[in-house]
Structure formats: C-alpha cells, structure tokens
Amino acid sequence: MTYRLLAGTRVIESSAFIAAPLCGLTLAQYGADVIRFDLIGGGIDYRRLPVMPGGRSVYWTSLNKGKRSIAIDIRKPEGKELLRALVTAPGTDTAVLLTNVPSAFLSHQSLSAARPDLISCTIEGNADGSTAVDYTVHCATGYPMITGTGSREHPINQTLPAWDLACAYHAAFAVTAAVAQHRVSGQGAELRIALSDVAFTAMSHLGTVTEAALAMPERQAIGNDIYGAFGRDFVTKDDRRVMVAAVSARQWQALVQACALTEVIGAIERTLGVSYADEEDRFEGREIIAGLVARWIGARSFADVAQALDAAGVCWGIYQSMRELVQNDPRVSLNNPVFSDIETAGVGRHLAAGAAARLVDQERLPTRPAPLLGEHSDEILRDVLHLSDLSIASLHDRGVIAGPEQDPLTPGGRRSSARRETALVT
Amino acid sequence: MTYRLLAGTRVIESSAFIAAPLCGLTLAQYGADVIRFDLIGGGIDYRRLPVMPGGRSVYWTSLNKGKRSIAIDIRKPEGKELLRALVTAPGTDTAVLLTNVPSAFLSHQSLSAARPDLISCTIEGNADGSTAVDYTVHCATGYPMITGTGSREHPINQTLPAWDLACAYHAAFAVTAAVAQHRVSGQGAELRIALSDVAFTAMSHLGTVTEAALAMPERQAIGNDIYGAFGRDFVTKDDRRVMVAAVSARQWQALVQACALTEVIGAIERTLGVSYADEEDRFEGREIIAGLVARWIGARSFADVAQALDAAGVCWGIYQSMRELVQNDPRVSLNNPVFSDIETAGVGRHLAAGAAARLVDQERLPTRPAPLLGEHSDEILRDVLHLSDLSIASLHDRGVIAGPEQDPLTPGGRRSSARRETALVT
C-alpha cells in the first residue's frame, strides 16, 4: 500500500478482468487489506496476455499488486463456507465484499444476516445483469463514429479501456463513500454499479447526452482537433509529432507568443471581424490557425520547438510510443515518487506504480507486488478466522484450499515455455 | 444528490474544465454539500461549447449539477477573505477544499492554520505544477499510435476525455478516503493529484508500463480487434454494425453456438492443432475466426442477428450515434432509474444522470440541475458564515458578491443570440 487512509477496512475480492480488480487495487493502495479470493489454479483471467515466458500474466500481476491471495475450491461446500466466513468475519471495523462474478452463496442478503453492517459492491456489465465489456459499451456511446477519421461506416474503437478505468475508480469511490458512512452510523450498504451506467452517466455529465436529447447538431469527427477550442497535432522539421492545446485564453496567448503570430493573427482578426481569444471563434477558425502553427513548427527542429513552447508556457505534449514513454519520459521513472521498482515472482524486477495521489508530508509506503496464487492462504485463515494450524493442514489435505503455487516461478507451468514465447511476438 | 452517503461533508470547489468539476459533481451526487465558488460573470469555462441560443453552456451546466453557487469578486481582499472563511468555517463534520486553480491565498498551509482538520485536494496537470490537459497527456501514453489504424505518422487522438474521467473519479475516491480517515481520527490531509500521474499509474495497473519496461514487443495497431482474445466489429446484411466480444471461454462458446460454427471450428482446431477455447490461440487465429463470423452475420438482418446472439448469451453491442443512443437505447432513458428529467435554467427540460451506483433498498433522491451563477450567494453566507442580511446586502452593494445572475434565462446575455445560434451549427 502507499497510504493508510483506509486502514481498518477489509475487502474480500472475487473478480476477473479489469474494472473489479482495479477497484480492489485502488482500495489496497490507499490502505485497505484486500484479500483476493482465487480458484485453485487461477480464475478466467489468470493467464491473460501478455504473459512471460514462464507463463505468468503481466496483465494479472499488474492488476493485483499489493493484495493478499487465498486459493479455495468453492465447488466444495466447505470452500463456499470458508469464503462466506471470510466476508462476514468480525475483527475489522469495515467489511467489504467486492465482486464482478456474483453468485447466490455470496448474495448480500444471505451474508448480511451474519454481518448486518456488510458493505457489498457488485460490478455488472448492464444494470439488468446482462453481460457487457468495455468494447460492447463503447460502440453504443457514439464516440467510435467521431474518433479520428471515424464514421458510421468505419467506426474507430478505443484501445484504452477507458470505461473500465472510470468504472473501477467510480466503484472505489462509491465503496469508500459507504465506508465513510459506516464509520459514522455503523450502517452497511449494498451497492451495484453497471459498466454501461458509468459510461452513460459520464456522458450526461460531459454534456453529450443533453446535446443529443435537445437535438443539437450531432458532433462530427474532427480528426485530432480539440472540440470547442483549439488544439491539434503538428510535425516538426525533424519528424517529431507534438500535440498543442489552446483551450483557455491564457493558453491561446502563450501559443500566439511562442509561434510569433501576434501580428498575423491581429491582421486576420481585424479583417474577418473575429476574436481568437474567444474559444468559439478559435474553434471556427481552427484551419486558419492550424495552418499558421504548422508552418512555424514545421520549420523548426523538435528541440527548438520544445524550448520555445516551454518558454512561453504553451500547453503541449509529445507523441511517443509506450516504449519511448518508459525509456524517455521522467514522469514514468524512478524520478517520479509515484513509481518504484518492484520484484514480481515470475515476472522479474520492473517499474510499478503506487497510488496516483500524493499526500503531502506523508511518507509513501513501498508498492507491493501481486501475490502468488494462495500465497496467503494459511496466514489469512489464521489472522481472520483464527483457525489452528491443524485445521489449516486438514483443509490443504482435503483440497479445500491451496497455495502458494509454484508454477510462475519456473518456466513451463501449465503450458510449455516455447509456446509462450511464440505468443509474445504475435 | 442521489444518496446521502457523504452527508456532513462540505466541499468548497474552485475549478474549471472537466476533472475537478466532475470530481465535485460526484461528491455532490453521493451526498456532500458542494459549494462552487465562481467569479462574478463566470470563470474561464463558463461559456464553453456547446452553448444554447440564450448563451448558456451545456458543458458547464452538465458538470455542475446539484452544486450550490456563490459568486465572489476575489480581486477584492474582502472577497478573498470571504472564500477563506467559507473553506475553514466550522459547523460541518468534514471540510474539503477542491481545486484545480491553486492560488496562494487558498494554500493548504495557510488554511489549515484556521482549520487544522481541513482536507484539501489539488488537481494538477503534471506533478511539477506544469500545465497538461487530457490531449497533451494522451499523446504521451502511446495509445494514439495503436488506436484503430493509428501509427507513428498518423496517431489517432481519443475523443472521449478518458483521462479527465479517470482523474475525476480517482480524485473523488482519494478525497473520500481522506474523509473516511477524518471520521475515525479527526485528521486533515493535503492531497495532490496530477492528471498525468493518473494516466501513467493506470497504464502500470493495466500492465502496459511493465510490458514496455521489460522490452516485450511493442503493441501494434490492430484496428477494431480486441487485444489478447477475440472481438471485432461486423456488418449485418442490412448495414447495421455490431461489436462482438469473446474474451472469456464462456463468451467464446456462446459465439460459436450462436453462429453455428461448432463443426467448422472443430475441424480447424484439429487441422491446425490449436484450441480456440484458449484466448491466446483465439487471438492468434482472429482473422480466421473473424472471416467465419463475418460470413454468418453478413448473411442476416440485424433483427435476426440480435435475436440469435442474445439467445446464445453472446457479449455484443450495437454501434450507434449519440443521438441514436438517446433516442433508442433504453439504458439512456427514463426506464433507467439512473436517469431523470430535470429543468435547467437557460437550457430547458432534458434527460440527466444522477449517481451511477445503485444502493439497493435506498430511494434515489431527485437529480438537481446546475445553479445559476451566485444563485446561493446569500443563502450560503447566512448558512455557513451566519452573516446578517445587512452584512450580505452591504457585500452586494460593494460588489464583493453577486447573484443570482439573470443572463442565461434571457437570450442575448453577454453576446447576441444570433451569434450563438451560428456557433451551434458549426
């Protein structure tokens, strides 16, 4: 964990894919004790690409940093009971169940009989319980038709799972709001959050639902331009690409100054009777402005452009690949206290992020790696359920629990390493 | 507000653009009393597009639903003092300052002298205080080069401000974690959250930072395909477009069944020695699979496709424009309790979203519209600072406070309505 804000909160997580695990990760990095329940051998996303030559999933280990893992066979009635006991165990001030794979034996109703102040949070695809994933929600939002050169005939999906991210953080927020209430009133809560509701409510908050409901003109694809202000990508003389944004009037003034456009912009404004300090005029006149900026940037090297834009306080950024980001950008390096090097079993030593927020004057605690499956099975049963070593050994013997697994540490776990390596270069 | 989970929390918000106002909106919808401070006449995003013929911004009103507004001239020392007094006022159990426009007179240090248990949250572009917006962060993530048909030469920006959304909800979460701590310990906290840190930490959690750090092969643009599993867009016989996802093994089985592919897939698997139940093989074989699915979907009407996919439990979605979403999708309608009709001054009656989460067995309270600028100036000074009517009148007379404004209610506020109408059809 990075900070202890949520100390005293115990979360039992039963999850797969992105939104729910990232919600749990977020709670863990801000101080909750997040216990991830896993099937013996791993759940449906345990081997998701990309995977290391030894078979360990970089996807899974990235989303489960800093959690504890208990591996239980819930096909056995005793396994189900163990998991129910963990969720409803006393001994912590707030108990949370987080899941996106709801099942009857973990229903809020049945669990809250044992622990009336339980907070449960179920993340769903759609509110009616039907399946949806980021891709099948995004296609319905209208964004693919107006992304880049997108159209009805050639929609462009997003590669970033943006709705999963929004859902994860929104769910972490809602759970924490329930925790805050619990700390005052002792009340539990049953929360349900649908991925599609997160998407469509966000669109309402961004104004796009209202625009459409009021039958305002439909947004059109405008390439890489920023809607409603000025911003676009430009190429330098030495073929580097930058994104320049002039959303606020101050940002616009900085751009005009950096590119030495004061005189020509003044002449255009007087002639056309417009004022580019006004974002509406700036958006309308974006082709004219872009032509001038492109001319200035295209005549200079990246180094000169960067220096001039920075000197004037322009809001801009560089286009780079993920590898260039990690190799060259100080914001993704040990120079940024948000990042540190961690050692993940089966993956190796690598850069990893802790909590995104910084708490001034508070020490950041080390970022912990993802657990091995069942790494904390015994410890959790001792800590939380106060089982004896004898009982725990018996649960192992009868195959009710397992762990820690050894597979990821040695190449050739479930499948051969040669095969895994092939997959990596696909 | 929708729910009262955060009742007893007072947030003073000084903000512009998306991340900070959406953070405040989120806190408001879950029960905080969010008081938005505005400049008299409005801040830098008060007229942001799209705007109504009368001049009111649909963007601004969408992001500020359910907040109270006080309009203060902070160029006057007395205005600064009023705002400081509001932030540090006693009389509520948790006091929060939320801003993305930090200024010395609102520094945590100076305010916490008056209220040591203050929670402040500053949203920044970059952690060093330099400017960044969603677009200038996104270009640096590497995603534009692998979105759709994107490449280094032709990167594709996202139209959805995904990092702003993630930042808003992450900030709402972090603030609420600090509120939860405050309710146990009485401690305050100074939080700082950078948009770029939210983006890059999310990439670490999604595994992409680790992939790059370990020098795994760089991700390539794969059009509308889903990475690491199977999913793509397909066109029906009557030219409707659908997105089909087979991420889990169960989703894959459903797709095979729906499209009657059991026999041919079996033959291919035996011949090639692969197993498409394995997501890795499925991703590798995506062109073969897509060819078969395209043939099946392309031979059928949308109605038939929808029925067959639903009957088999396939995970799929429809591509539609924002207008079609609002007109046709029951998830964005009064049939979904997350939405209701509200009346916004200067905008009219329209569909609007409350909290995305649903609290089972708790009534959803009405979604309230955005305030007029300074609509609650007098009420807030009476409520929070216990000023007399005489003092409040004097503040009005001296131009320290204002409100409620009338502009948005009548056409031709700051600019002519004819001009606004032109803007709408740009």
Chai-1 contact restraints between the chains, C-beta under 6 A:
chainA,res_idxA,chainB,res_idxB,connection_type,confidence,min_distance_angstrom,max_distance_angstrom,comment,restraint_id
A,L5,B,A177,contact,1.0,0.0,6.0,A-B,restraint_1
A,L5,B,A178,contact,1.0,0.0,6.0,A-B,restraint_2
A,L5,B,Q181,contact,1.0,0.0,6.0,A-B,restraint_3
A,L6,B,A177,contact,1.0,0.0,6.0,A-B,restraint_4
A,L22,B,H205,contact,1.0,0.0,6.0,A-B,restraint_5
A,L25,B,H205,contact,1.0,0.0,6.0,A-B,restraint_6
A,Y30,B,A177,contact,1.0,0.0,6.0,A-B,restraint_7
A,I44,B,S248,contact,1.0,0.0,6.0,A-B,restraint_8
A,R48,B,G228,contact,1.0,0.0,6.0,A-B,restraint_9
A,L49,B,G228,contact,1.0,0.0,6.0,A-B,restraint_10
A,P50,B,E211,contact,1.0,0.0,6.0,A-B,restraint_11
A,P50,B,M216,contact,1.0,0.0,6.0,A-B,restraint_12
A,V58,B,G207,contact,1.0,0.0,6.0,A-B,restraint_13
A,V58,B,T210,contact,1.0,0.0,6.0,A-B,restraint_14
A,V58,B,E211,contact,1.0,0.0,6.0,A-B,restraint_15
A,Y59,B,G207,contact,1.0,0.0,6.0,A-B,restraint_16
A,S62,B,H205,contact,1.0,0.0,6.0,A-B,restraint_17
A,S62,B,G207,contact,1.0,0.0,6.0,A-B,restraint_18
A,S62,B,T210,contact,1.0,0.0,6.0,A-B,restraint_19
A,L63,B,H205,contact,1.0,0.0,6.0,A-B,restraint_20
A,T131,B,C315,contact,1.0,0.0,6.0,A-B,restraint_21
A,V133,B,A245,contact,1.0,0.0,6.0,A-B,restraint_22
A,V133,B,C315,contact,1.0,0.0,6.0,A-B,restraint_23
A,Y135,B,I226,contact,1.0,0.0,6.0,A-B,restraint_24
A,Y135,B,G231,contact,1.0,0.0,6.0,A-B,restraint_25
A,Y135,B,M243,contact,1.0,0.0,6.0,A-B,restraint_26
A,Y135,B,A245,contact,1.0,0.0,6.0,A-B,restraint_27
A,T136,B,M243,contact,1.0,0.0,6.0,A-B,restraint_28
A,T136,B,A245,contact,1.0,0.0,6.0,A-B,restraint_29
A,T136,B,C315,contact,1.0,0.0,6.0,A-B,restraint_30
A,T136,B,W316,contact,1.0,0.0,6.0,A-B,restraint_31
A,T136,B,G317,contact,1.0,0.0,6.0,A-B,restraint_32
A,C139,B,M243,contact,1.0,0.0,6.0,A-B,restraint_33
A,C139,B,G317,contact,1.0,0.0,6.0,A-B,restraint_34
A,C139,B,Y319,contact,1.0,0.0,6.0,A-B,restraint_35
A,A140,B,G317,contact,1.0,0.0,6.0,A-B,restraint_36
A,A140,B,I318,contact,1.0,0.0,6.0,A-B,restraint_37
A,A140,B,Q320,contact,1.0,0.0,6.0,A-B,restraint_38
A,G142,B,S321,contact,1.0,0.0,6.0,A-B,restraint_39
A,G142,B,M322,contact,1.0,0.0,6.0,A-B,restraint_40
A,G142,B,L325,contact,1.0,0.0,6.0,A-B,restraint_41
A,Y143,B,T159,contact,1.0,0.0,6.0,A-B,restraint_42
A,Y143,B,L160,contact,1.0,0.0,6.0,A-B,restraint_43
A,M145,B,S321,contact,1.0,0.0,6.0,A-B,restraint_44
A,I146,B,T159,contact,1.0,0.0,6.0,A-B,restraint_45
A,T147,B,T159,contact,1.0,0.0,6.0,A-B,restraint_46
A,G148,B,I156,contact,1.0,0.0,6.0,A-B,restraint_47
A,P155,B,Y319,contact,1.0,0.0,6.0,A-B,restraint_48
A,I156,B,G148,contact,1.0,0.0,6.0,A-B,restraint_49
A,N157,B,N224,contact,1.0,0.0,6.0,A-B,restraint_50
A,Q158,B,Q158,contact,1.0,0.0,6.0,A-B,restraint_51
A,T159,B,Y143,contact,1.0,0.0,6.0,A-B,restraint_52
A,T159,B,I146,contact,1.0,0.0,6.0,A-B,restraint_53
A,T159,B,T147,contact,1.0,0.0,6.0,A-B,restraint_54
A,L160,B,Y143,contact,1.0,0.0,6.0,A-B,restraint_55
A,L160,B,A162,contact,1.0,0.0,6.0,A-B,restraint_56
A,A162,B,L160,contact,1.0,0.0,6.0,A-B,restraint_57
A,A162,B,A162,contact,1.0,0.0,6.0,A-B,restraint_58
A,L165,B,A166,contact,1.0,0.0,6.0,A-B,restraint_59
A,L165,B,A202,contact,1.0,0.0,6.0,A-B,restraint_60
A,A166,B,L165,contact,1.0,0.0,6.0,A-B,restraint_61
A,A166,B,Y169,contact,1.0,0.0,6.0,A-B,restraint_62
A,Y169,B,A166,contact,1.0,0.0,6.0,A-B,restraint_63
A,Y169,B,Y169,contact,1.0,0.0,6.0,A-B,restraint_64
A,Y169,B,H170,contact,1.0,0.0,6.0,A-B,restraint_65
A,Y169,B,F173,contact,1.0,0.0,6.0,A-B,restraint_66
A,H170,B,Y169,contact,1.0,0.0,6.0,A-B,restraint_67
A,H170,B,A356,contact,1.0,0.0,6.0,A-B,restraint_68
A,A172,B,F173,contact,1.0,0.0,6.0,A-B,restraint_69
A,F173,B,Y169,contact,1.0,0.0,6.0,A-B,restraint_70
A,F173,B,A172,contact,1.0,0.0,6.0,A-B,restraint_71
A,F173,B,F173,contact,1.0,0.0,6.0,A-B,restraint_72
A,F173,B,T176,contact,1.0,0.0,6.0,A-B,restraint_73
A,A174,B,A357,contact,1.0,0.0,6.0,A-B,restraint_74
A,T176,B,F173,contact,1.0,0.0,6.0,A-B,restraint_75
A,T176,B,T176,contact,1.0,0.0,6.0,A-B,restraint_76
A,T176,B,A177,contact,1.0,0.0,6.0,A-B,restraint_77
A,T176,B,A180,contact,1.0,0.0,6.0,A-B,restraint_78
A,A177,B,L5,contact,1.0,0.0,6.0,A-B,restraint_79
A,A177,B,L6,contact,1.0,0.0,6.0,A-B,restraint_80
A,A177,B,Y30,contact,1.0,0.0,6.0,A-B,restraint_81
A,A177,B,T176,contact,1.0,0.0,6.0,A-B,restraint_82
A,A178,B,L5,contact,1.0,0.0,6.0,A-B,restraint_83
A,V179,B,A180,contact,1.0,0.0,6.0,A-B,restraint_84
A,A180,B,T176,contact,1.0,0.0,6.0,A-B,restraint_85
A,A180,B,V179,contact,1.0,0.0,6.0,A-B,restraint_86
A,A180,B,A180,contact,1.0,0.0,6.0,A-B,restraint_87
A,A180,B,R183,contact,1.0,0.0,6.0,A-B,restraint_88
A,Q181,B,L5,contact,1.0,0.0,6.0,A-B,restraint_89
A,R183,B,A180,contact,1.0,0.0,6.0,A-B,restraint_90
A,R183,B,R183,contact,1.0,0.0,6.0,A-B,restraint_91
A,R183,B,V184,contact,1.0,0.0,6.0,A-B,restraint_92
A,V184,B,R183,contact,1.0,0.0,6.0,A-B,restraint_93
A,A189,B,L359,contact,1.0,0.0,6.0,A-B,restraint_94
A,E190,B,V360,contact,1.0,0.0,6.0,A-B,restraint_95
A,L191,B,A357,contact,1.0,0.0,6.0,A-B,restraint_96
A,R192,B,R358,contact,1.0,0.0,6.0,A-B,restraint_97
A,I193,B,A357,contact,1.0,0.0,6.0,A-B,restraint_98
A,S196,B,R331,contact,1.0,0.0,6.0,A-B,restraint_99
A,D197,B,V338,contact,1.0,0.0,6.0,A-B,restraint_100
A,D197,B,A356,contact,1.0,0.0,6.0,A-B,restraint_101
A,V198,B,A356,contact,1.0,0.0,6.0,A-B,restraint_102
A,F200,B,R331,contact,1.0,0.0,6.0,A-B,restraint_103
A,F200,B,V332,contact,1.0,0.0,6.0,A-B,restraint_104
A,T201,B,V338,contact,1.0,0.0,6.0,A-B,restraint_105
A,T201,B,A353,contact,1.0,0.0,6.0,A-B,restraint_106
A,T201,B,A356,contact,1.0,0.0,6.0,A-B,restraint_107
A,A202,B,L165,contact,1.0,0.0,6.0,A-B,restraint_108
A,S204,B,A352,contact,1.0,0.0,6.0,A-B,restraint_109
A,S204,B,A353,contact,1.0,0.0,6.0,A-B,restraint_110
A,H205,B,L22,contact,1.0,0.0,6.0,A-B,restraint_111
A,H205,B,L25,contact,1.0,0.0,6.0,A-B,restraint_112
A,H205,B,S62,contact,1.0,0.0,6.0,A-B,restraint_113
A,H205,B,L63,contact,1.0,0.0,6.0,A-B,restraint_114
A,G207,B,V58,contact,1.0,0.0,6.0,A-B,restraint_115
A,G207,B,Y59,contact,1.0,0.0,6.0,A-B,restraint_116
A,G207,B,S62,contact,1.0,0.0,6.0,A-B,restraint_117
A,T208,B,M322,contact,1.0,0.0,6.0,A-B,restraint_118
A,V209,B,L351,contact,1.0,0.0,6.0,A-B,restraint_119
A,T210,B,V58,contact,1.0,0.0,6.0,A-B,restraint_120
A,T210,B,S62,contact,1.0,0.0,6.0,A-B,restraint_121
A,T210,B,H350,contact,1.0,0.0,6.0,A-B,restraint_122
A,E211,B,P50,contact,1.0,0.0,6.0,A-B,restraint_123
A,E211,B,V58,contact,1.0,0.0,6.0,A-B,restraint_124
A,A212,B,M322,contact,1.0,0.0,6.0,A-B,restraint_125
A,A212,B,R323,contact,1.0,0.0,6.0,A-B,restraint_126
A,A212,B,V326,contact,1.0,0.0,6.0,A-B,restraint_127
A,A213,B,V326,contact,1.0,0.0,6.0,A-B,restraint_128
A,A213,B,H350,contact,1.0,0.0,6.0,A-B,restraint_129
A,A213,B,L351,contact,1.0,0.0,6.0,A-B,restraint_130
A,L214,B,H350,contact,1.0,0.0,6.0,A-B,restraint_131
A,M216,B,P50,contact,1.0,0.0,6.0,A-B,restraint_132
A,P217,B,V425,contact,1.0,0.0,6.0,A-B,restraint_133
A,E218,B,S321,contact,1.0,0.0,6.0,A-B,restraint_134
A,E218,B,R323,contact,1.0,0.0,6.0,A-B,restraint_135
A,N224,B,N157,contact,1.0,0.0,6.0,A-B,restraint_136
A,I226,B,Y135,contact,1.0,0.0,6.0,A-B,restraint_137
A,G228,B,R48,contact,1.0,0.0,6.0,A-B,restraint_138
A,G228,B,L49,contact,1.0,0.0,6.0,A-B,restraint_139
A,G231,B,Y135,contact,1.0,0.0,6.0,A-B,restraint_140
A,M243,B,Y135,contact,1.0,0.0,6.0,A-B,restraint_141
A,M243,B,T136,contact,1.0,0.0,6.0,A-B,restraint_142
A,M243,B,C139,contact,1.0,0.0,6.0,A-B,restraint_143
A,A245,B,V133,contact,1.0,0.0,6.0,A-B,restraint_144
A,A245,B,Y135,contact,1.0,0.0,6.0,A-B,restraint_145
A,A245,B,T136,contact,1.0,0.0,6.0,A-B,restraint_146
A,S248,B,I44,contact,1.0,0.0,6.0,A-B,restraint_147
A,E280,B,A423,contact,1.0,0.0,6.0,A-B,restraint_148
A,E284,B,T426,contact,1.0,0.0,6.0,A-B,restraint_149
A,C315,B,T131,contact,1.0,0.0,6.0,A-B,restraint_150
A,C315,B,V133,contact,1.0,0.0,6.0,A-B,restraint_151
A,C315,B,T136,contact,1.0,0.0,6.0,A-B,restraint_152
A,W316,B,T136,contact,1.0,0.0,6.0,A-B,restraint_153
A,G317,B,T136,contact,1.0,0.0,6.0,A-B,restraint_154
A,G317,B,C139,contact,1.0,0.0,6.0,A-B,restraint_155
A,G317,B,A140,contact,1.0,0.0,6.0,A-B,restraint_156
A,I318,B,A140,contact,1.0,0.0,6.0,A-B,restraint_157
A,Y319,B,C139,contact,1.0,0.0,6.0,A-B,restraint_158
A,Y319,B,P155,contact,1.0,0.0,6.0,A-B,restraint_159
A,Q320,B,A140,contact,1.0,0.0,6.0,A-B,restraint_160
A,S321,B,G142,contact,1.0,0.0,6.0,A-B,restraint_161
A,S321,B,M145,contact,1.0,0.0,6.0,A-B,restraint_162
A,S321,B,E218,contact,1.0,0.0,6.0,A-B,restraint_163
A,M322,B,G142,contact,1.0,0.0,6.0,A-B,restraint_164
A,M322,B,T208,contact,1.0,0.0,6.0,A-B,restraint_165
A,M322,B,A212,contact,1.0,0.0,6.0,A-B,restraint_166
A,R323,B,A212,contact,1.0,0.0,6.0,A-B,restraint_167
A,R323,B,E218,contact,1.0,0.0,6.0,A-B,restraint_168
A,L325,B,G142,contact,1.0,0.0,6.0,A-B,restraint_169
A,V326,B,A212,contact,1.0,0.0,6.0,A-B,restraint_170
A,V326,B,A213,contact,1.0,0.0,6.0,A-B,restraint_171
A,R331,B,S196,contact,1.0,0.0,6.0,A-B,restraint_172
A,R331,B,F200,contact,1.0,0.0,6.0,A-B,restraint_173
A,V332,B,F200,contact,1.0,0.0,6.0,A-B,restraint_174
A,V338,B,D197,contact,1.0,0.0,6.0,A-B,restraint_175
A,V338,B,T201,contact,1.0,0.0,6.0,A-B,restraint_176
A,H350,B,T210,contact,1.0,0.0,6.0,A-B,restraint_177
A,H350,B,A213,contact,1.0,0.0,6.0,A-B,restraint_178
A,H350,B,L214,contact,1.0,0.0,6.0,A-B,restraint_179
A,L351,B,V209,contact,1.0,0.0,6.0,A-B,restraint_180
A,L351,B,A213,contact,1.0,0.0,6.0,A-B,restraint_181
A,A352,B,S204,contact,1.0,0.0,6.0,A-B,restraint_182
A,A353,B,T201,contact,1.0,0.0,6.0,A-B,restraint_183
A,A353,B,S204,contact,1.0,0.0,6.0,A-B,restraint_184
A,A356,B,H170,contact,1.0,0.0,6.0,A-B,restraint_185
A,A356,B,D197,contact,1.0,0.0,6.0,A-B,restraint_186
A,A356,B,V198,contact,1.0,0.0,6.0,A-B,restraint_187
A,A356,B,T201,contact,1.0,0.0,6.0,A-B,restraint_188
A,A357,B,A174,contact,1.0,0.0,6.0,A-B,restraint_189
A,A357,B,L191,contact,1.0,0.0,6.0,A-B,restraint_190
A,A357,B,I193,contact,1.0,0.0,6.0,A-B,restraint_191
A,R358,B,R192,contact,1.0,0.0,6.0,A-B,restraint_192
A,L359,B,A189,contact,1.0,0.0,6.0,A-B,restraint_193
A,V360,B,E190,contact,1.0,0.0,6.0,A-B,restraint_194
A,A423,B,E280,contact,1.0,0.0,6.0,A-B,restraint_195
A,V425,B,P217,contact,1.0,0.0,6.0,A-B,restraint_196
A,T426,B,E284,contact,1.0,0.0,6.0,A-B,restraint_197
